[in-house]
Amino acid sequence: MQDYQNYHVVYIDDASPDKTGEYVKKYIEEKGIPKEKIEVIINEKNTLALANIHYAITNKCKSG
């Protein structure tokens, strides 16, 4: 179990055909992980890795 509480995870499912993002969401709910700690984004279409990295850094990373 993680004791460190100062974290935020952004998980991006890049329109995977196997619905991995839905499994991740279910796992988070089953484990009772607070929603403010892990954010799941599921793309409707594949945008490739660099676009996802750019999106996560520019829109989801908080300063400090």
All heavy atoms as a GROMACS GRO file, in nm:
protein
  518
    1MET      N    1   0.084  -0.119   0.000
    1MET     CA    2   0.000   0.000   0.000
    1MET      C    3   0.088   0.124   0.000
    1MET      O    4   0.187   0.130   0.071
    1MET     CB    5  -0.091  -0.004   0.121
    1MET     CG    6  -0.189   0.107   0.128
    1MET     SD    7  -0.308   0.086  -0.006
    1MET     CE    8  -0.429   0.201   0.037
    2GLN      N    9   0.049   0.221  -0.077
    2GLN     CA   10   0.124   0.346  -0.088
    2GLN      C   11   0.096   0.436   0.031
    2GLN      O   12  -0.019   0.465   0.062
    2GLN     CB   13   0.083   0.415  -0.219
    2GLN     CG   14   0.147   0.549  -0.240
    2GLN     CD   15   0.292   0.540  -0.282
    2GLN    OE1   16   0.368   0.462  -0.229
    2GLN    NE2   17   0.330   0.618  -0.378
    3ASP      N   18   0.202   0.482   0.099
    3ASP     CA   19   0.186   0.573   0.212
    3ASP      C   20   0.200   0.719   0.170
    3ASP      O   21   0.145   0.807   0.233
    3ASP     CB   22   0.290   0.543   0.320
    3ASP     CG   23   0.263   0.411   0.389
    3ASP    OD1   24   0.145   0.370   0.398
    3ASP    OD2   25   0.359   0.346   0.433
    4TYR      N   26   0.275   0.744   0.064
    4TYR     CA   27   0.297   0.879   0.015
    4TYR      C   28   0.167   0.932  -0.047
    4TYR      O   29   0.107   0.867  -0.133
    4TYR     CB   30   0.410   0.880  -0.088
    4TYR     CG   31   0.449   1.016  -0.135
    4TYR    CD1   32   0.521   1.102  -0.053
    4TYR    CD2   33   0.416   1.060  -0.263
    4TYR    CE1   34   0.557   1.228  -0.096
    4TYR    CE2   35   0.452   1.185  -0.306
    4TYR     CZ   36   0.523   1.269  -0.223
    4TYR     OH   37   0.560   1.394  -0.267
    5GLN      N   38   0.120   1.047  -0.006
    5GLN     CA   39  -0.011   1.097  -0.049
    5GLN      C   40  -0.005   1.213  -0.148
    5GLN      O   41  -0.108   1.256  -0.200
    5GLN     CB   42  -0.092   1.139   0.073
    5GLN     CG   43  -0.125   1.024   0.165
    5GLN     CD   44  -0.211   0.918   0.096
    5GLN    OE1   45  -0.308   0.950   0.029
    5GLN    NE2   46  -0.173   0.792   0.111
    6ASN      N   47   0.113   1.265  -0.178
    6ASN     CA   48   0.126   1.380  -0.265
    6ASN      C   49   0.153   1.336  -0.409
    6ASN      O   50   0.263   1.350  -0.460
    6ASN     CB   51   0.237   1.473  -0.215
    6ASN     CG   52   0.239   1.604  -0.289
    6ASN    OD1   53   0.142   1.644  -0.352
    6ASN    ND2   54   0.352   1.672  -0.281
    7TYR      N   55   0.050   1.281  -0.475
    7TYR     CA   56   0.067   1.237  -0.613
    7TYR      C   57  -0.064   1.253  -0.690
    7TYR      O   58  -0.172   1.265  -0.632
    7TYR     CB   59   0.112   1.091  -0.619
    7TYR     CG   60   0.008   0.991  -0.573
    7TYR    CD1   61  -0.080   0.933  -0.664
    7TYR    CD2   62  -0.004   0.956  -0.439
    7TYR    CE1   63  -0.176   0.841  -0.621
    7TYR    CE2   64  -0.099   0.865  -0.396
    7TYR     CZ   65  -0.185   0.808  -0.488
    7TYR     OH   66  -0.279   0.720  -0.446
    8HIS      N   67  -0.052   1.257  -0.821
    8HIS     CA   68  -0.167   1.259  -0.911
    8HIS      C   69  -0.126   1.186  -1.038
    8HIS      O   70  -0.029   1.222  -1.103
    8HIS     CB   71  -0.208   1.402  -0.943
    8HIS     CG   72  -0.326   1.410  -1.035
    8HIS    ND1   73  -0.455   1.402  -0.988
    8HIS    CD2   74  -0.336   1.424  -1.168
    8HIS    CE1   75  -0.538   1.410  -1.091
    8HIS    NE2   76  -0.469   1.424  -1.202
    9VAL      N   77  -0.199   1.082  -1.073
    9VAL     CA   78  -0.169   1.001  -1.191
    9VAL      C   79  -0.270   1.036  -1.300
    9VAL      O   80  -0.390   1.043  -1.274
    9VAL     CB   81  -0.179   0.850  -1.158
    9VAL    CG1   82  -0.160   0.766  -1.284
    9VAL    CG2   83  -0.077   0.813  -1.051
   10VAL      N   84  -0.218   1.058  -1.421
   10VAL     CA   85  -0.303   1.078  -1.538
   10VAL      C   86  -0.283   0.957  -1.628
   10VAL      O   87  -0.175   0.936  -1.681
   10VAL     CB   88  -0.269   1.208  -1.613
   10VAL    CG1   89  -0.357   1.223  -1.737
   10VAL    CG2   90  -0.285   1.328  -1.522
   11TYR      N   91  -0.388   0.876  -1.642
   11TYR     CA   92  -0.383   0.757  -1.727
   11TYR      C   93  -0.463   0.787  -1.853
   11TYR      O   94  -0.581   0.820  -1.845
   11TYR     CB   95  -0.444   0.638  -1.654
   11TYR     CG   96  -0.448   0.514  -1.740
   11TYR    CD1   97  -0.342   0.425  -1.741
   11TYR    CD2   98  -0.556   0.489  -1.823
   11TYR    CE1   99  -0.345   0.312  -1.822
   11TYR    CE2  100  -0.559   0.378  -1.904
   11TYR     CZ  101  -0.453   0.290  -1.903
   11TYR     OH  102  -0.456   0.180  -1.985
   12ILE      N  103  -0.397   0.779  -1.969
   12ILE     CA  104  -0.466   0.806  -2.095
   12ILE      C  105  -0.473   0.678  -2.176
   12ILE      O  106  -0.372   0.620  -2.213
   12ILE     CB  107  -0.394   0.917  -2.174
   12ILE    CG1  108  -0.388   1.046  -2.093
   12ILE    CG2  109  -0.466   0.940  -2.308
   12ILE    CD1  110  -0.313   1.160  -2.160
   13ASP      N  111  -0.597   0.636  -2.204
   13ASP     CA  112  -0.622   0.523  -2.292
   13ASP      C  113  -0.641   0.582  -2.432
   13ASP      O  114  -0.737   0.653  -2.458
   13ASP     CB  115  -0.748   0.449  -2.248
   13ASP     CG  116  -0.784   0.332  -2.338
   13ASP    OD1  117  -0.736   0.326  -2.453
   13ASP    OD2  118  -0.862   0.248  -2.294
   14ASP      N  119  -0.549   0.554  -2.521
   14ASP     CA  120  -0.549   0.614  -2.654
   14ASP      C  121  -0.637   0.535  -2.751
   14ASP      O  122  -0.591   0.484  -2.853
   14ASP     CB  123  -0.406   0.626  -2.706
   14ASP     CG  124  -0.393   0.725  -2.820
   14ASP    OD1  125  -0.484   0.807  -2.838
   14ASP    OD2  126  -0.290   0.721  -2.890
   15ALA      N  127  -0.764   0.524  -2.716
   15ALA     CA  128  -0.864   0.454  -2.798
   15ALA      C  129  -0.826   0.309  -2.822
   15ALA      O  130  -0.842   0.256  -2.932
   15ALA     CB  131  -0.885   0.527  -2.931
   16SER      N  132  -0.779   0.243  -2.719
   16SER     CA  133  -0.740   0.102  -2.734
   16SER      C  134  -0.863   0.017  -2.765
   16SER      O  135  -0.968   0.034  -2.703
   16SER     CB  136  -0.670   0.051  -2.608
   16SER     OG  137  -0.758   0.053  -2.499
   17PRO      N  138  -0.850  -0.075  -2.858
   17PRO     CA  139  -0.965  -0.157  -2.896
   17PRO      C  140  -1.006  -0.257  -2.789
   17PRO      O  141  -1.118  -0.308  -2.791
   17PRO     CB  142  -0.919  -0.229  -3.023
   17PRO     CG  143  -0.770  -0.228  -3.016
   17PRO     CD  144  -0.733  -0.103  -2.941
   18ASP      N  145  -0.918  -0.285  -2.692
   18ASP     CA  146  -0.952  -0.382  -2.587
   18ASP      C  147  -1.014  -0.317  -2.463
   18ASP      O  148  -1.036  -0.383  -2.363
   18ASP     CB  149  -0.827  -0.462  -2.548
   18ASP     CG  150  -0.718  -0.376  -2.487
   18ASP    OD1  151  -0.736  -0.253  -2.477
   18ASP    OD2  152  -0.613  -0.432  -2.451
   19LYS      N  153  -1.043  -0.188  -2.471
   19LYS     CA  154  -1.112  -0.116  -2.362
   19LYS      C  155  -1.033  -0.117  -2.231
   19LYS      O  156  -1.090  -0.125  -2.122
   19LYS     CB  157  -1.252  -0.171  -2.338
   19LYS     CG  158  -1.337  -0.178  -2.463
   19LYS     CD  159  -1.375  -0.041  -2.510
   19LYS     CE  160  -1.470  -0.053  -2.629
   19LYS     NZ  161  -1.472   0.064  -2.710
   20THR      N  162  -0.902  -0.104  -2.240
   20THR     CA  163  -0.817  -0.105  -2.121
   20THR      C  164  -0.857   0.004  -2.022
   20THR      O  165  -0.857  -0.018  -1.902
   20THR     CB  166  -0.669  -0.087  -2.160
   20THR    OG1  167  -0.633  -0.189  -2.254
   20THR    CG2  168  -0.577  -0.094  -2.040
   21GLY      N  169  -0.891   0.121  -2.071
   21GLY     CA  170  -0.931   0.231  -1.983
   21GLY      C  171  -1.048   0.196  -1.894
   21GLY      O  172  -1.054   0.237  -1.777
   22GLU      N  173  -1.142   0.122  -1.946
   22GLU     CA  174  -1.258   0.080  -1.866
   22GLU      C  175  -1.215  -0.015  -1.754
   22GLU      O  176  -1.268  -0.008  -1.643
   22GLU     CB  177  -1.364   0.014  -1.954
   22GLU     CG  178  -1.426   0.108  -2.056
   22GLU     CD  179  -1.497   0.227  -1.993
   22GLU    OE1  180  -1.550   0.214  -1.881
   22GLU    OE2  181  -1.500   0.333  -2.057
   23TYR      N  182  -1.119  -0.103  -1.784
   23TYR     CA  183  -1.067  -0.194  -1.680
   23TYR      C  184  -0.994  -0.116  -1.572
   23TYR      O  185  -1.005  -0.147  -1.453
   23TYR     CB  186  -0.974  -0.299  -1.741
   23TYR     CG  187  -1.045  -0.398  -1.829
   23TYR    CD1  188  -1.021  -0.403  -1.965
   23TYR    CD2  189  -1.137  -0.489  -1.776
   23TYR    CE1  190  -1.086  -0.495  -2.048
   23TYR    CE2  191  -1.204  -0.580  -1.856
   23TYR     CZ  192  -1.177  -0.583  -1.991
   23TYR     OH  193  -1.243  -0.673  -2.072
   24VAL      N  194  -0.919  -0.014  -1.613
   24VAL     CA  195  -0.846   0.069  -1.516
   24VAL      C  196  -0.946   0.143  -1.427
   24VAL      O  197  -0.930   0.148  -1.305
   24VAL     CB  198  -0.752   0.168  -1.588
   24VAL    CG1  199  -0.692   0.267  -1.490
   24VAL    CG2  200  -0.642   0.092  -1.661
   25LYS      N  201  -1.050   0.200  -1.485
   25LYS     CA  202  -1.153   0.269  -1.406
   25LYS      C  203  -1.217   0.173  -1.304
   25LYS      O  204  -1.237   0.209  -1.188
   25LYS     CB  205  -1.263   0.323  -1.498
   25LYS     CG  206  -1.228   0.447  -1.571
   25LYS     CD  207  -1.341   0.481  -1.666
   25LYS     CE  208  -1.377   0.625  -1.660
   25LYS     NZ  209  -1.485   0.659  -1.753
   26LYS      N  210  -1.249   0.053  -1.348
   26LYS     CA  211  -1.309  -0.047  -1.260
   26LYS      C  212  -1.215  -0.083  -1.145
   26LYS      O  213  -1.257  -0.093  -1.030
   26LYS     CB  214  -1.346  -0.171  -1.340
   26LYS     CG  215  -1.419  -0.275  -1.261
   26LYS     CD  216  -1.458  -0.393  -1.348
   26LYS     CE  217  -1.526  -0.500  -1.266
   26LYS     NZ  218  -1.559  -0.618  -1.345
   27TYR      N  219  -1.086  -0.101  -1.176
   27TYR     CA  220  -0.986  -0.133  -1.075
   27TYR      C  221  -0.977  -0.022  -0.970
   27TYR      O  222  -0.974  -0.049  -0.850
   27TYR     CB  223  -0.850  -0.155  -1.141
   27TYR     CG  224  -0.741  -0.188  -1.043
   27TYR    CD1  225  -0.720  -0.318  -1.000
   27TYR    CD2  226  -0.656  -0.088  -0.993
   27TYR    CE1  227  -0.620  -0.348  -0.909
   27TYR    CE2  228  -0.556  -0.118  -0.903
   27TYR     CZ  229  -0.538  -0.247  -0.862
   27TYR     OH  230  -0.440  -0.276  -0.772
   28ILE      N  231  -0.975   0.102  -1.016
   28ILE     CA  232  -0.967   0.217  -0.926
   28ILE      C  233  -1.088   0.217  -0.831
   28ILE      O  234  -1.073   0.239  -0.710
   28ILE     CB  235  -0.959   0.348  -1.007
   28ILE    CG1  236  -0.825   0.356  -1.079
   28ILE    CG2  237  -0.981   0.469  -0.918
   28ILE    CD1  238  -0.819   0.464  -1.184
   29GLU      N  239  -1.206   0.193  -0.885
   29GLU     CA  240  -1.327   0.190  -0.803
   29GLU      C  241  -1.323   0.075  -0.703
   29GLU      O  242  -1.357   0.092  -0.586
   29GLU     CB  243  -1.450   0.178  -0.892
   29GLU     CG  244  -1.479   0.302  -0.971
   29GLU     CD  245  -1.594   0.285  -1.068
   29GLU    OE1  246  -1.667   0.183  -1.059
   29GLU    OE2  247  -1.612   0.372  -1.155
   30GLU      N  248  -1.282  -0.044  -0.749
   30GLU     CA  249  -1.278  -0.161  -0.661
   30GLU      C  250  -1.179  -0.143  -0.547
   30GLU      O  251  -1.204  -0.189  -0.436
   30GLU     CB  252  -1.240  -0.285  -0.741
   30GLU     CG  253  -1.349  -0.336  -0.832
   30GLU     CD  254  -1.304  -0.452  -0.919
   30GLU    OE1  255  -1.184  -0.490  -0.916
   30GLU    OE2  256  -1.389  -0.505  -0.992
   31LYS      N  257  -1.068  -0.077  -0.572
   31LYS     CA  258  -0.965  -0.056  -0.469
   31LYS      C  259  -0.993   0.065  -0.382
   31LYS      O  260  -0.922   0.090  -0.284
   31LYS     CB  261  -0.827  -0.041  -0.534
   31LYS     CG  262  -0.781  -0.166  -0.606
   31LYS     CD  263  -0.767  -0.283  -0.511
   31LYS     CE  264  -0.724  -0.408  -0.582
   31LYS     NZ  265  -0.716  -0.524  -0.496
   32GLY      N  266  -1.094   0.143  -0.417
   32GLY     CA  267  -1.130   0.259  -0.336
   32GLY      C  268  -1.027   0.372  -0.344
   32GLY      O  269  -1.013   0.449  -0.250
   33ILE      N  270  -0.960   0.382  -0.456
   33ILE     CA  271  -0.860   0.488  -0.474
   33ILE      C  272  -0.935   0.619  -0.499
   33ILE      O  273  -1.023   0.624  -0.585
   33ILE     CB  274  -0.767   0.454  -0.592
   33ILE    CG1  275  -0.693   0.323  -0.563
   33ILE    CG2  276  -0.668   0.568  -0.616
   33ILE    CD1  277  -0.617   0.266  -0.681
   34PRO      N  278  -0.900   0.725  -0.426
   34PRO     CA  279  -0.970   0.853  -0.444
   34PRO      C  280  -0.956   0.904  -0.588
   34PRO      O  281  -0.848   0.900  -0.647
   34PRO     CB  282  -0.900   0.947  -0.346
   34PRO     CG  283  -0.834   0.858  -0.248
   34PRO     CD  284  -0.800   0.732  -0.321
   35LYS      N  285  -1.066   0.954  -0.644
   35LYS     CA  286  -1.066   1.000  -0.783
   35LYS      C  287  -0.974   1.118  -0.806
   35LYS      O  288  -0.929   1.140  -0.918
   35LYS     CB  289  -1.208   1.033  -0.827
   35LYS     CG  290  -1.294   0.909  -0.836
   35LYS     CD  291  -1.430   0.937  -0.891
   35LYS     CE  292  -1.507   0.806  -0.891
   35LYS     NZ  293  -1.611   0.799  -0.984
   36GLU      N  294  -0.945   1.194  -0.703
   36GLU     CA  295  -0.853   1.307  -0.721
   36GLU      C  296  -0.707   1.261  -0.732
   36GLU      O  297  -0.620   1.340  -0.767
   36GLU     CB  298  -0.868   1.411  -0.610
   36GLU     CG  299  -0.835   1.362  -0.472
   36GLU     CD  300  -0.953   1.300  -0.399
   36GLU    OE1  301  -1.063   1.290  -0.455
   36GLU    OE2  302  -0.934   1.260  -0.283
   37LYS      N  303  -0.680   1.134  -0.704
   37LYS     CA  304  -0.544   1.081  -0.714
   37LYS      C  305  -0.512   1.021  -0.850
   37LYS      O  306  -0.400   1.026  -0.896
   37LYS     CB  307  -0.520   0.975  -0.605
   37LYS     CG  308  -0.524   1.029  -0.465
   37LYS     CD  309  -0.412   1.126  -0.444
   37LYS     CE  310  -0.407   1.176  -0.302
   37LYS     NZ  311  -0.310   1.282  -0.286
   38ILE      N  312  -0.613   0.961  -0.915
   38ILE     CA  313  -0.591   0.899  -1.046
   38ILE      C  314  -0.702   0.944  -1.139
   38ILE      O  315  -0.820   0.925  -1.112
   38ILE     CB  316  -0.588   0.746  -1.039
   38ILE    CG1  317  -0.478   0.698  -0.945
   38ILE    CG2  318  -0.568   0.687  -1.179
   38ILE    CD1  319  -0.469   0.548  -0.929
   39GLU      N  320  -0.661   1.004  -1.250
   39GLU     CA  321  -0.755   1.052  -1.350
   39GLU      C  322  -0.743   0.964  -1.474
   39GLU      O  323  -0.634   0.944  -1.526
   39GLU     CB  324  -0.721   1.196  -1.384
   39GLU     CG  325  -0.812   1.259  -1.483
   39GLU     CD  326  -0.781   1.407  -1.501
   39GLU    OE1  327  -0.691   1.460  -1.433
   39GLU    OE2  328  -0.847   1.469  -1.584
   40VAL      N  329  -0.854   0.912  -1.521
   40VAL     CA  330  -0.854   0.827  -1.640
   40VAL      C  331  -0.918   0.905  -1.755
   40VAL      O  332  -1.030   0.954  -1.742
   40VAL     CB  333  -0.932   0.696  -1.616
   40VAL    CG1  334  -0.935   0.612  -1.743
   40VAL    CG2  335  -0.869   0.617  -1.501
   41ILE      N  336  -0.844   0.916  -1.863
   41ILE     CA  337  -0.893   0.982  -1.983
   41ILE      C  338  -0.899   0.876  -2.092
   41ILE      O  339  -0.800   0.806  -2.116
   41ILE     CB  340  -0.800   1.097  -2.026
   41ILE    CG1  341  -0.794   1.203  -1.914
   41ILE    CG2  342  -0.846   1.157  -2.158
   41ILE    CD1  343  -0.686   1.306  -1.934
   42ILE      N  344  -1.014   0.865  -2.157
   42ILE     CA  345  -1.029   0.768  -2.264
   42ILE      C  346  -1.056   0.844  -2.394
   42ILE      O  347  -1.159   0.910  -2.408
   42ILE     CB  348  -1.143   0.669  -2.234
   42ILE    CG1  349  -1.114   0.593  -2.104
   42ILE    CG2  350  -1.162   0.572  -2.351
   42ILE    CD1  351  -1.225   0.503  -2.057
   43ASN      N  352  -0.959   0.837  -2.485
   43ASN     CA  353  -0.974   0.906  -2.614
   43ASN      C  354  -1.075   0.832  -2.702
   43ASN      O  355  -1.080   0.710  -2.704
   43ASN     CB  356  -0.841   0.911  -2.688
   43ASN     CG  357  -0.739   0.999  -2.620
   43ASN    OD1  358  -0.774   1.082  -2.536
   43ASN    ND2  359  -0.614   0.983  -2.657
   44GLU      N  360  -1.152   0.910  -2.778
   44GLU     CA  361  -1.245   0.850  -2.874
   44GLU      C  362  -1.172   0.802  -2.999
   44GLU      O  363  -1.219   0.710  -3.065
   44GLU     CB  364  -1.353   0.950  -2.910
   44GLU     CG  365  -1.448   0.977  -2.795
   44GLU     CD  366  -1.563   1.068  -2.835
   44GLU    OE1  367  -1.589   1.084  -2.956
   44GLU    OE2  368  -1.625   1.124  -2.744
   45LYS      N  369  -1.061   0.869  -3.033
   45LYS     CA  370  -0.981   0.824  -3.146
   45LYS      C  371  -0.834   0.826  -3.108
   45LYS      O  372  -0.792   0.900  -3.018
   45LYS     CB  373  -1.006   0.910  -3.270
   45LYS     CG  374  -0.959   1.052  -3.257
   45LYS     CD  375  -0.980   1.129  -3.387
   45LYS     CE  376  -0.912   1.264  -3.376
   45LYS     NZ  377  -0.904   1.333  -3.503
   46ASN      N  378  -0.756   0.745  -3.174
   46ASN     CA  379  -0.613   0.732  -3.146
   46ASN      C  380  -0.541   0.860  -3.187
   46ASN      O  381  -0.553   0.905  -3.300
   46ASN     CB  382  -0.558   0.611  -3.222
   46ASN     CG  383  -0.414   0.583  -3.186
   46ASN    OD1  384  -0.326   0.645  -3.240
   46ASN    ND2  385  -0.395   0.490  -3.096
   47THR      N  386  -0.465   0.919  -3.092
   47THR     CA  387  -0.393   1.042  -3.121
   47THR      C  388  -0.241   1.025  -3.113
   47THR      O  389  -0.169   1.121  -3.135
   47THR     CB  390  -0.435   1.155  -3.025
   47THR    OG1  391  -0.407   1.114  -2.891
   47THR    CG2  392  -0.582   1.187  -3.039
   48LEU      N  393  -0.196   0.908  -3.078
   48LEU     CA  394  -0.054   0.872  -3.068
   48LEU      C  395   0.011   0.930  -2.942
   48LEU      O  396  -0.039   1.022  -2.880
   48LEU     CB  397   0.023   0.911  -3.192
   48LEU     CG  398  -0.031   0.852  -3.323
   48LEU    CD1  399   0.048   0.901  -3.442
   48LEU    CD2  400  -0.030   0.700  -3.318
   49ALA      N  401   0.124   0.874  -2.907
   49ALA     CA  402   0.187   0.900  -2.778
   49ALA      C  403   0.224   1.046  -2.755
   49ALA      O  404   0.194   1.102  -2.649
   49ALA     CB  405   0.311   0.812  -2.763
   50LEU      N  406   0.290   1.110  -2.849
   50LEU     CA  407   0.336   1.247  -2.827
   50LEU      C  408   0.220   1.343  -2.801
   50LEU      O  409   0.229   1.429  -2.713
   50LEU     CB  410   0.420   1.295  -2.946
   50LEU     CG  411   0.489   1.429  -2.927
   50LEU    CD1  412   0.576   1.428  -2.801
   50LEU    CD2  413   0.572   1.464  -3.048
   51ALA      N  414   0.111   1.327  -2.872
   51ALA     CA  415  -0.006   1.413  -2.849
   51ALA      C  416  -0.062   1.392  -2.709
   51ALA      O  417  -0.102   1.489  -2.643
   51ALA     CB  418  -0.113   1.386  -2.954
   52ASN      N  419  -0.062   1.268  -2.662
   52ASN     CA  420  -0.112   1.240  -2.527
   52ASN      C  421  -0.020   1.298  -2.420
   52ASN      O  422  -0.066   1.352  -2.320
   52ASN     CB  423  -0.127   1.089  -2.507
   52ASN     CG  424  -0.246   1.035  -2.583
   52ASN    OD1  425  -0.355   1.088  -2.572
   52ASN    ND2  426  -0.225   0.930  -2.660
   53ILE      N  427   0.110   1.286  -2.441
   53ILE     CA  428   0.206   1.343  -2.345
   53ILE      C  429   0.189   1.494  -2.339
   53ILE      O  430   0.185   1.554  -2.232
   53ILE     CB  431   0.350   1.304  -2.383
   53ILE    CG1  432   0.369   1.153  -2.366
   53ILE    CG2  433   0.452   1.382  -2.301
   53ILE    CD1  434   0.496   1.098  -2.429
   54HIS      N  435   0.181   1.557  -2.456
   54HIS     CA  436   0.164   1.703  -2.461
   54HIS      C  437   0.035   1.745  -2.390
   54HIS      O  438   0.034   1.839  -2.311
   54HIS     CB  439   0.163   1.750  -2.607
   54HIS     CG  440   0.149   1.897  -2.620
   54HIS    ND1  441   0.026   1.958  -2.638
   54HIS    CD2  442   0.241   1.996  -2.616
   54HIS    CE1  443   0.044   2.087  -2.644
   54HIS    NE2  444   0.174   2.114  -2.631
   55TYR      N  445  -0.073   1.675  -2.417
   55TYR     CA  446  -0.201   1.707  -2.353
   55TYR      C  447  -0.191   1.695  -2.200
   55TYR      O  448  -0.235   1.784  -2.127
   55TYR     CB  449  -0.311   1.614  -2.404
   55TYR     CG  450  -0.442   1.637  -2.333
   55TYR    CD1  451  -0.525   1.742  -2.369
   55TYR    CD2  452  -0.482   1.555  -2.228
   55TYR    CE1  453  -0.645   1.766  -2.303
   55TYR    CE2  454  -0.600   1.578  -2.162
   55TYR     CZ  455  -0.681   1.683  -2.199
   55TYR     OH  456  -0.798   1.707  -2.131
   56ALA      N  457  -0.133   1.586  -2.154
   56ALA     CA  458  -0.122   1.564  -2.010
   56ALA      C  459  -0.038   1.672  -1.942
   56ALA      O  460  -0.076   1.724  -1.837
   56ALA     CB  461  -0.064   1.426  -1.982
   57ILE      N  462   0.073   1.708  -2.003
   57ILE     CA  463   0.161   1.808  -1.942
   57ILE      C  464   0.096   1.946  -1.944
   57ILE      O  465   0.098   2.017  -1.842
   57ILE     CB  466   0.297   1.812  -2.013
   57ILE    CG1  467   0.375   1.682  -1.981
   57ILE    CG2  468   0.379   1.933  -1.973
   57ILE    CD1  469   0.501   1.665  -2.061
   58THR      N  470   0.040   1.985  -2.056
   58THR     CA  471  -0.014   2.121  -2.067
   58THR      C  472  -0.149   2.138  -1.999
   58THR      O  473  -0.184   2.251  -1.960
   58THR     CB  474  -0.026   2.165  -2.214
   58THR    OG1  475  -0.109   2.072  -2.285
   58THR    CG2  476   0.110   2.172  -2.281
   59ASN      N  477  -0.226   2.032  -1.982
   59ASN     CA  478  -0.361   2.047  -1.927
   59ASN      C  479  -0.382   1.985  -1.789
   59ASN      O  480  -0.477   2.020  -1.720
   59ASN     CB  481  -0.463   1.986  -2.023
   59ASN     CG  482  -0.467   2.061  -2.152
   59ASN    OD1  483  -0.508   2.174  -2.158
   59ASN    ND2  484  -0.423   1.996  -2.259
   60LYS      N  485  -0.297   1.894  -1.750
   60LYS     CA  486  -0.323   1.821  -1.626
   60LYS      C  487  -0.218   1.837  -1.518
   60LYS      O  488  -0.242   1.801  -1.403
   60LYS     CB  489  -0.340   1.672  -1.656
   60LYS     CG  490  -0.454   1.642  -1.751
   60LYS     CD  491  -0.587   1.687  -1.692
   60LYS     CE  492  -0.702   1.666  -1.788
   60LYS     NZ  493  -0.829   1.707  -1.730
   61CYS      N  494  -0.100   1.886  -1.553
   61CYS     CA  495   0.005   1.902  -1.451
   61CYS      C  496  -0.014   2.035  -1.380
   61CYS      O  497  -0.022   2.141  -1.442
   61CYS     CB  498   0.144   1.898  -1.517
   61CYS     SG  499   0.185   1.736  -1.581
   62LYS      N  500  -0.018   2.027  -1.249
   62LYS     CA  501  -0.034   2.147  -1.167
   62LYS      C  502   0.104   2.197  -1.126
   62LYS      O  503   0.193   2.118  -1.098
   62LYS     CB  504  -0.117   2.115  -1.044
   62LYS     CG  505  -0.257   2.069  -1.078
   62LYS     CD  506  -0.330   2.027  -0.954
   62LYS     CE  507  -0.465   1.971  -0.992
   62LYS     NZ  508  -0.537   1.915  -0.878
   63SER      N  509   0.121   2.327  -1.123
   63SER     CA  510   0.249   2.382  -1.080
   63SER      C  511   0.269   2.357  -0.931
   63SER      O  512   0.175   2.352  -0.854
   63SER     CB  513   0.256   2.532  -1.108
   63SER     OG  514   0.157   2.600  -1.036
   64GLY      N  515   0.394   2.343  -0.893
   64GLY     CA  516   0.426   2.323  -0.753
   64GLY      C  517   0.441   2.180  -0.723
   64GLY      O  518   0.466   2.132  -0.621
   0.00000   0.00000   0.00000
